[in-house]
Amino acid sequence: MRLVNPTIKYKKSYLKLVKAAKENGDISEMGNAYREGENFDVMIKRLNNRAKGKNISNLDVPSSMKWIIENGEVVGTIDLRHILNKSYFERLGHVAYYIHPQKRKRGYATKALGLAIKWYKKMPINKILITCYSDNEGSKKVILNNGGVFEKSIQDKNSNKIINRYLIDISDKIFPRVSWFTTNRSCNCKCAWCYANDYKGKKDTMDYNLAKKYIKELPNIGVRKVILIGGEPTIYKDITKIIKMLSNERITVSMASNGIKFSDYKFAKSLVSAGLNNINISLKGTSEEEYLQSTQVYGLKKAIKGYHNLKKLGANVSISYVLCSKDTNKVDELLTLIENNKLDNVSFQFYKPSIFTNEYNAPTIDDLVSICSYVYDKFENKNVKYSIEMSLPLCHLPDNLLNNLINKKRISTCCHIGKGKGIIFDTNFNILPCNHFLNISLNKEPIKPKQIVEFWNSEISQNFRKKINTYPTKKCSECDQWSICGGGCFLRWLSSSQPKQ
């Protein structure tokens, strides 16, 4: 059995399924897999758009419709929702399936849900919510056979029937596919706010020969992407060799940089040729004067030149800008800079605290929500690709704004700690909870390359993630966005920034 995207190859078999559903009187249970009077080609296009979050209503969510194929025949459909809005969270859950009336009670639904779980392991969620009516014994068995754990029963306001809710935990089923490498803590800027300013580590540069041993192990443990961070990774002396080595292991290489050194076209070409795929350039100001004041160097023009050099070389490059106050003038100035310099890909981030810095000047969550709303209004109709990395609880955003950001795929959540979706190595290959923890690692003793997975699944690591998951309130765990939100940046919890009640 396998799950496939709807395709003309199985058109005849699919239409037989539709006919059987109509004859059985339960065609409505096929949900988005069928619409009365819809042309087949139009349906395929609609479902493809829905998977991308395009042309869907505010009541719907991005979702991938799959056909359940057995021996070349469509035996059913299964709808895999990427995220949940309030309605899907309360009543419908992540998954909905329909099995051919004459194919039921043969284990097709159980197998299909098992395949769906494997599909969800590639998504940034740690729990799958599945619901069924309390009197549907068949569906209950399907869910329980796939590891579903009963959560609670609720009364469905639409049907007045009782709905059972089940959760399937997939948080620790696989090793993270994404890893961060801290190449060095040194930098060619001197930003006053940098969380690494007070770094007290004995060694702030990654040993190249040690790095080779860990890189060789990454493909064996399932890592598919490495993000190079610092300090400033472009000034690490062996950066080209590290990129080349990762690329040779068929690992996608990304980098977070200030972009200054990429103003040298020859240097930029050497890194892209070595295998650097994605680069995010952080802007430290919207004018050369502001950049100098913030970093003590003239770097804005160089960063912009670096952006265009990388684009010319065919790399995927974006501009990163940190929203750290509700000053709308800063957003206006940024938009002017973007339009004047033809910067067409922007990633907005929120100011995040550090356990090493004083937070008395830190913006409040309400400040950040306010500026987020302004960014959406200002950028949505501009010819600029943009996204917002959300490090605050999503429940603070107005419902309409949140739905628009989700449906238009303008939003991502970046705190991976509690979900265990990413692993960060410092310069000594100790494992950090997140980059803002600097030299506070999870491990007490050095971890050898062959011991990484064992440590990641050890009691120490798992208890740490479980402990973090207790920080958000009970309301968080019952929230329809919990699977992608997780309560926002963990460090905000340590700074006593709580979701609204």
C-alpha positions in Angstrom: 0.0 0.0 0.0 1.1 3.6 -0.6 -0.2 7.1 -0.5 0.0 9.1 -3.7 -1.0 12.6 -4.8 -4.2 12.7 -6.9 -3.2 12.2 -10.6 -4.9 11.4 -13.9 -3.2 8.0 -13.8 -5.8 6.7 -11.3 -8.7 8.7 -12.7 -10.9 5.7 -13.6 -10.3 4.0 -10.3 -11.0 7.2 -8.4 -14.3 7.7 -10.2 -15.3 4.1 -9.2 -14.7 5.1 -5.6 -16.9 8.1 -6.0 -19.6 6.0 -7.6 -19.5 3.5 -4.7 -19.6 6.3 -2.1 -22.7 7.8 -3.8 -24.4 4.4 -3.9 -23.6 3.8 -0.3 -25.0 7.2 0.7 -21.9 8.5 2.4 -20.3 10.6 -0.3 -20.1 13.6 2.1 -17.5 11.6 4.2 -15.0 12.0 1.3 -14.8 15.7 2.3 -12.4 17.7 0.2 -11.6 14.7 -1.9 -14.8 15.3 -3.9 -17.1 18.2 -4.9 -20.3 17.6 -6.8 -20.1 18.7 -10.4 -16.4 19.5 -10.3 -14.3 18.8 -13.4 -11.5 16.2 -12.7 -8.7 18.5 -13.9 -10.1 21.4 -11.8 -10.2 19.1 -8.8 -6.5 18.2 -9.2 -5.6 21.8 -9.5 -7.7 22.7 -6.4 -6.1 20.0 -4.3 -2.6 20.9 -5.4 -3.3 24.6 -4.5 -4.8 23.5 -1.1 -1.6 21.6 -0.3 0.3 24.9 -0.9 -2.2 26.9 1.1 -3.4 28.8 -2.0 -7.0 29.9 -2.7 -8.4 28.5 0.5 -11.0 30.1 2.7 -10.3 31.4 6.2 -12.2 28.4 7.5 -9.9 25.9 5.8 -6.2 25.1 6.4 -3.4 23.9 4.1 -3.7 20.2 3.6 -2.4 17.4 1.4 -5.0 15.0 0.0 -3.7 11.6 -0.7 -5.2 8.6 -2.5 -4.7 5.2 -0.8 -3.4 2.9 -3.5 -3.4 -0.9 -3.2 -2.5 -3.1 -6.2 -2.9 -0.2 -8.5 -6.4 0.6 -7.3 -7.7 3.6 -5.3 -9.2 2.0 -2.2 -9.7 5.3 -0.4 -8.6 8.8 0.3 -6.9 10.4 3.3 -6.7 14.1 4.1 -3.5 15.2 5.9 -3.9 18.7 7.4 -0.6 20.6 7.9 -1.9 22.7 10.7 -5.1 23.2 12.7 -7.4 26.2 13.1 -10.0 26.4 15.8 -12.6 24.3 14.0 -10.2 21.5 13.0 -8.7 21.4 16.4 -12.1 21.1 18.2 -13.8 18.7 15.8 -11.8 17.2 13.0 -8.1 16.8 13.9 -5.2 16.3 11.6 -6.4 13.3 9.6 -9.6 12.3 7.8 -9.9 9.1 5.7 -12.5 7.4 3.6 -12.4 3.8 2.6 -14.3 2.2 -0.3 -17.5 0.7 1.1 -16.6 -2.8 -0.2 -13.0 -2.6 1.1 -13.7 -2.0 4.7 -12.7 -4.2 7.6 -9.6 -5.3 5.7 -7.0 -3.2 7.5 -6.7 -0.5 4.8 -7.5 2.4 7.2 -5.0 1.1 9.8 -2.2 0.8 7.2 -3.1 4.2 5.6 -2.9 5.9 9.0 0.4 4.3 9.7 1.7 5.7 6.4 0.3 9.1 7.3 2.2 9.0 10.6 5.5 8.5 8.6 4.5 11.5 6.4 3.8 13.7 9.5 7.3 12.9 10.9 8.6 15.2 8.2 6.4 18.0 9.4 7.3 20.5 12.3 4.8 19.0 14.8 5.3 16.6 17.7 1.7 15.3 18.1 -1.1 14.3 15.7 -4.6 14.9 16.8 -7.2 12.4 15.5 -10.9 12.4 16.3 -13.9 10.1 15.8 -17.4 9.8 17.0 -17.5 7.8 20.3 -19.8 5.1 18.8 -17.5 4.5 15.8 -15.8 1.3 17.0 -14.0 0.8 13.7 -12.3 4.2 13.8 -11.4 3.8 17.4 -9.5 0.5 16.6 -7.7 2.2 13.7 -6.5 5.0 15.9 -5.5 2.8 18.9 -3.7 0.4 16.6 -1.5 3.3 15.5 -0.5 4.4 19.0 -3.4 6.8 19.6 -3.8 7.8 23.3 -7.3 8.9 24.4 -7.3 12.5 25.6 -10.9 13.4 26.3 -14.5 13.4 24.9 -16.3 16.5 23.8 -19.9 17.2 22.5 -20.0 18.2 18.9 -22.2 21.3 18.6 -22.9 20.5 14.9 -24.2 16.9 15.3 -24.8 16.9 19.0 -22.8 13.7 19.1 -19.9 12.8 21.4 -16.4 13.1 19.7 -13.4 11.3 21.1 -10.0 13.0 20.8 -6.8 10.9 20.5 -3.2 12.1 20.3 -0.3 10.2 18.6 3.1 11.4 19.9 5.8 11.5 17.2 8.2 13.9 19.0 10.9 11.4 19.7 10.4 8.9 17.0 13.2 10.1 14.7 16.5 11.9 15.1 16.4 15.6 14.0 17.1 16.1 10.3 18.4 19.6 10.9 21.6 20.5 12.8 23.4 23.8 13.6 27.2 24.0 13.6 28.8 26.9 15.5 31.9 27.4 13.5 33.3 30.2 15.7 32.2 32.9 18.2 34.3 35.7 16.7 32.8 38.3 14.4 33.7 41.2 12.1 31.0 43.3 13.7 30.7 44.5 17.3 27.0 44.6 17.9 26.1 46.0 21.3 23.2 43.7 21.8 24.9 40.4 20.7 24.2 37.6 23.1 27.8 36.3 22.5 29.5 39.4 23.8 30.1 37.9 27.2 31.0 34.4 26.0 33.4 32.9 28.5 34.2 29.6 26.7 37.8 28.4 26.7 37.7 27.8 22.9 35.7 29.8 20.4 36.7 28.2 17.1 35.7 24.8 15.8 38.5 22.3 15.3 38.5 21.3 11.6 39.8 17.8 12.1 37.2 17.2 14.9 34.5 18.6 12.6 35.4 16.0 9.9 34.6 13.1 12.3 31.2 14.5 13.1 30.3 15.4 9.5 31.1 11.8 8.4 28.5 10.5 10.9 25.7 12.9 10.0 24.3 11.0 7.1 24.2 7.8 9.2 22.0 9.4 11.8 19.6 11.1 9.4 20.8 14.7 9.3 19.9 16.2 5.9 20.5 19.9 6.5 23.2 21.8 8.4 23.0 25.5 9.3 26.4 27.2 9.8 26.2 29.9 12.5 28.6 32.0 14.6 29.7 34.6 15.6 30.2 35.2 11.9 30.9 31.9 10.0 32.3 33.6 6.9 35.4 34.5 8.8 36.1 30.9 10.0 39.3 30.0 8.3 38.1 26.5 7.1 34.6 27.6 6.1 35.0 26.5 2.4 36.4 23.1 3.3 33.6 22.6 5.8 30.9 23.4 3.2 32.6 21.2 0.6 32.7 18.3 3.1 29.0 18.6 4.0 28.0 18.9 0.4 30.0 15.7 -0.5 27.9 14.0 2.2 24.7 15.2 0.3 23.8 17.5 3.1 22.1 20.8 2.3 24.2 23.6 3.6 22.7 26.9 4.9 24.3 29.8 6.7 23.3 32.7 8.9 25.6 35.7 8.1 25.9 39.4 8.3 26.8 39.2 4.6 29.7 41.6 4.6 32.3 39.2 3.2 29.9 38.2 0.4 30.5 41.6 -1.1 33.7 40.0 -2.5 32.3 38.2 -5.5 35.3 35.8 -5.7 34.7 34.8 -2.1 31.0 34.4 -2.6 31.6 32.2 -5.6 34.0 30.0 -3.8 31.4 29.2 -1.1 28.5 28.7 -3.5 30.7 26.5 -5.7 31.7 24.4 -2.6 28.0 23.7 -2.0 26.5 26.6 0.0 22.8 26.5 -0.8 20.9 29.0 1.4 22.1 32.2 3.0 20.2 34.4 5.4 21.8 37.9 5.7 21.0 39.8 8.8 20.6 43.6 8.3 21.8 45.6 11.3 20.2 48.8 10.2 18.4 50.6 7.4 21.0 53.2 6.8 24.8 53.2 6.8 24.8 55.5 9.8 22.5 53.3 11.8 24.5 50.3 10.8 27.7 52.0 12.0 26.1 53.0 15.3 24.9 49.4 15.9 27.9 47.4 14.8 30.9 49.9 14.8 31.6 49.1 11.2 30.3 50.3 7.8 28.5 47.2 6.5 25.1 48.0 5.0 26.3 48.6 1.4 28.5 45.5 1.6 25.7 43.4 2.9 23.4 44.5 0.1 26.2 43.9 -2.5 26.7 40.5 -1.0 23.0 39.7 -1.4 23.1 40.5 -5.1 26.4 38.6 -5.6 24.8 35.5 -4.1 21.6 35.9 -6.2 23.8 36.3 -9.4 25.5 33.0 -8.4 22.2 31.2 -8.2 22.1 30.8 -4.4 18.9 31.0 -2.3 19.4 34.2 -0.3 17.2 36.2 2.0 17.4 39.2 4.2 16.7 38.9 7.9 15.5 41.8 9.9 14.8 41.7 13.7 11.6 43.4 14.9 12.6 44.7 18.3 10.1 47.5 19.0 6.7 48.8 17.9 8.4 51.7 16.0 6.6 51.6 12.7 9.0 54.2 11.2 11.7 51.4 11.2 9.4 49.2 9.1 8.8 52.1 6.7 12.5 52.7 6.4 13.2 49.1 5.8 10.6 48.8 3.0 12.1 51.9 1.3 15.6 50.2 1.6 14.2 47.0 0.2 12.5 48.6 -2.8 15.4 50.9 -3.6 17.9 48.1 -3.6 15.7 45.4 -5.1 15.8 43.0 -2.2 13.0 40.6 -2.9 13.1 38.0 -0.1 12.8 39.1 3.6 12.5 37.0 6.8 11.3 38.9 9.8 12.4 37.7 13.3 11.4 38.9 16.7 13.7 40.1 19.4 14.6 37.1 21.5 16.0 37.3 25.0 19.2 35.7 26.2 20.0 34.2 29.5 23.2 36.3 29.6 21.6 39.8 29.0 19.5 42.2 31.0 16.0 42.4 29.7 14.8 45.7 31.1 14.7 47.2 27.6 13.2 44.2 25.9 10.0 44.7 24.0 6.8 43.2 25.4 4.8 40.6 23.5 2.1 43.2 22.9 4.7 45.4 21.3 5.8 42.6 19.0 2.2 41.7 18.1 1.6 45.4 17.2 4.6 45.6 14.9 3.8 42.2 13.4 0.3 43.5 12.4 1.9 46.6 10.8 4.4 44.5 8.8 1.5 42.4 7.4 -0.4 45.5 6.4 2.6 47.1 4.9 4.2 44.2 3.0 1.3 42.0 1.9 0.5 43.9 -1.3 4.2 44.6 -2.1 6.1 42.6 -4.7 8.4 41.2 -1.9 8.5 37.6 -0.7 8.4 37.7 3.1 7.8 35.5 6.1 7.7 36.0 9.9 9.5 33.6 12.2 7.2 33.5 15.2 8.9 33.2 18.6 6.0 34.4 20.7 2.8 32.5 21.6 0.4 32.6 18.6 -2.6 33.1 20.8 -1.5 36.7 21.2 -2.2 37.4 17.5 -5.7 38.5 16.5 -7.5 35.6 14.9 -7.9 37.2 11.5 -4.2 38.1 11.3 -3.1 34.6 12.4 -5.4 32.9 9.9 -4.1 35.1 7.1 -0.5 34.5 8.0 -1.1 30.7 8.1 -3.2 30.5 5.0 -0.7 32.6 3.0 2.3 30.7 4.4 3.8 33.9 5.8 4.5 32.3 9.2 6.9 29.8 10.7 7.7 28.9 14.3 11.4 28.6 15.1 11.7 27.3 18.6 12.7 23.7 18.2 13.7 22.9 21.8 10.6 21.2 23.2 9.9 19.4 20.0 13.4 18.1 19.6 13.4 19.1 15.9 16.9 20.4 15.7 20.3 19.7 17.3 22.8 22.5 17.9 26.5 21.9 18.3 28.8 24.5 19.9 32.4 25.0 18.7 33.5 22.0 20.8 30.6 19.8 19.6 28.7 19.9 22.9 25.0 19.9 22.5 23.2 23.2 23.3 19.5 23.6 24.1 19.6 26.6 21.7 22.2 29.0 20.4 21.4 31.6 23.0 22.6 29.2 25.8 26.2 29.6 24.5 28.4 27.4 26.7 25.6 25.8 28.8 25.4 22.4 27.2 23.1 19.4 27.9 26.0 17.0 28.1 28.5 16.9 31.0 31.1 14.9 29.2 32.2 15.1 25.5 30.0 13.2 23.1 31.7 11.1 20.4 30.2 11.0 16.9 28.9 7.4 17.4 27.2 8.4 20.7 25.1 11.3 19.4 21.9 9.4 18.8 22.3 7.5 22.1 22.7 10.8 24.0 19.8 12.5 22.1 17.5 9.7 23.2 19.0 9.4 26.7 17.0 10.1 29.9 18.9 13.4 30.3 17.9 14.8 26.9 14.3 13.5 27.0 13.7 14.8 30.5 15.0 18.2 29.5 12.5 18.3 26.6 9.7 17.1 28.8 10.6 19.7 31.4 10.4 22.5 28.8 7.0 21.2 27.8 5.7 22.0 31.3 6.5 25.7 31.0 3.5 26.7 28.9 0.2 26.8 30.7 -2.5 24.2 30.6 -4.3 26.5 28.1 -1.3 26.1 25.8 -1.6 22.3 25.7 -5.3 22.6 24.8 -4.7 25.3 22.1 -5.5 24.5 18.5 -2.0 25.9 17.5 0.0 24.0 20.1 1.3 21.5 17.6 3.2 24.3 15.7 3.5 27.0 18.3 4.7 25.2 21.5 4.2 28.4 23.5 6.8 30.5 21.6 10.5 31.0 22.4 11.4 29.0 25.5 13.7 31.8 26.7 10.6 34.1 26.9 9.2 31.7 29.5 12.4 32.0 31.5 11.9 35.8 31.2 8.3 35.4 32.6 6.6 36.3 29.4 3.3 34.3 29.6 0.6 33.6 27.0 -2.6 35.5 27.7 -5.2 33.5 29.7 
